[in-house]
Amino acid sequence: MTPQQKPDDAQILEFTVEDLRAHLREALSIYVEAMGYPKGTVDARAPMWLAHMLRPGWRCVAALHGDSLSGIAYGYTGQRGQWWYEQVRSGLLKTGGEAAASAWMSDYFELTELHVRPDRQGTGLGERLLRSLLRDARSRHVLLSTPEGESRAWRLYRRLGFLDVLRRHQFVGDPRPFAVLGRTLPL
Ligand SMILES: CC(C)(COP(=O)(O)OP(=O)(O)OC[C@H]1O[C@@H](n2cnc3c(N)ncnc32)[C@H](O)[C@@H]1OP(=O)(O)O)[C@@H](O)C(=O)NCCC(=O)NCCS
């Protein structure tokens, strides 16, 4: 067994707005490393994460090894007027019409971010974070978007029963094709 295959001994904690503010750069660094984005993305993304914290239904969980952050997940209640809501709704209107859009989007929790530090991946930590984030979500559905293509994230979402909501969706400003996946809650 390699160290990566051992069951993970991280502590999973619910983070308040103040907790995430205090760990913002560390959390953003995990996001940047996990996604393979350039380091400058930390500064570019900070205002968005700070704004998300103020949205209704915002919840956040973090994985800690001692004092060191090793994973982060957050989301909030999806609502009309939010950029992601409008992008996904317009895609759903084109592919499934109003019925599909309202079936998925009338009451959902948006899983906005889920990231595990690369050297801590592959031990079940992402799944623990996701389960813990969704445990108390009161929405009917959970929705997320992820880049198309084979990845550990895809394996995790499929293992937990996420279904296709939209495939090869093009978000404005991002050339990559994305899948929007969803499932009913509770998990
Ligand atoms: C997606 C991501 C959060 C998943 O977290 P993770 O901790 O790496 O993965 P999981 O929790 O699914 O762990 C499952 C893996 O650990 C292995 N594992 C080992 N011990 C385990 C245990 N005790 N329990 C569960 N899984 C265990 C499983 O075999 C599985 O391996 P596999 O994915 O190769 O099949 C993480 O890989 C990541 O940050 N990726 C980059 C960023 C990203 O894509 N984020 C999502 C954007 S939408």
The ligand as a Gaussian input file, in Angstrom:
#p B3LYP/6-31G(d) Opt

LIG

0 1
 C      -12.039000      15.512000      -7.312000
 C      -11.355000      15.414000      -5.967000
 C      -11.918000      16.470000      -5.011000
 C      -11.639000      14.020000      -5.384000
 O      -10.981000      13.881000      -4.146000
 P      -10.050000      12.588000      -3.838000
 O       -9.843000      12.582000      -2.382000
 O       -8.888000      12.627000      -4.729000
 O      -10.938000      11.373000      -4.353000
 P      -12.034000      10.480000      -3.677000
 O      -12.536000      10.954000      -2.388000
 O      -13.031000      10.207000      -4.744000
 O      -11.151000       9.237000      -3.372000
 C      -11.424000       8.079000      -4.013000
 C      -10.144000       7.452000      -4.422000
 O       -9.417000       7.120000      -3.248000
 C       -9.263000       5.717000      -3.180000
 N       -9.405000       5.318000      -1.784000
 C       -8.408000       4.807000      -1.071000
 N       -8.813000       4.559000       0.173000
 C      -10.106000       4.926000       0.265000
 C      -11.054000       4.879000       1.302000
 N      -10.756000       4.434000       2.517000
 N      -12.309000       5.325000       1.035000
 C      -12.638000       5.772000      -0.199000
 N      -11.751000       5.844000      -1.225000
 C      -10.496000       5.415000      -0.989000
 C      -10.317000       5.142000      -4.080000
 O       -9.891000       3.918000      -4.602000
 C      -10.432000       6.196000      -5.153000
 O       -9.444000       6.064000      -6.138000
 P       -9.769000       6.377000      -7.688000
 O      -10.370000       7.756000      -7.776000
 O       -8.442000       6.298000      -8.318000
 O      -10.743000       5.359000      -8.132000
 C       -9.810000      15.604000      -6.086000
 O       -9.277000      14.555000      -6.841000
 C       -9.412000      16.935000      -6.679000
 O       -9.256000      17.923000      -5.975000
 N       -9.236000      16.956000      -8.018000
 C       -8.805000      18.156000      -8.734000
 C       -9.790000      19.269000      -8.626000
 C      -11.132000      18.882000      -9.171000
 O      -11.248000      18.297000     -10.239000
 N      -12.189000      19.275000      -8.432000
 C      -13.522000      19.052000      -8.844000
 C      -13.897000      20.140000      -9.786000
 S      -15.544000      19.936000     -10.318000

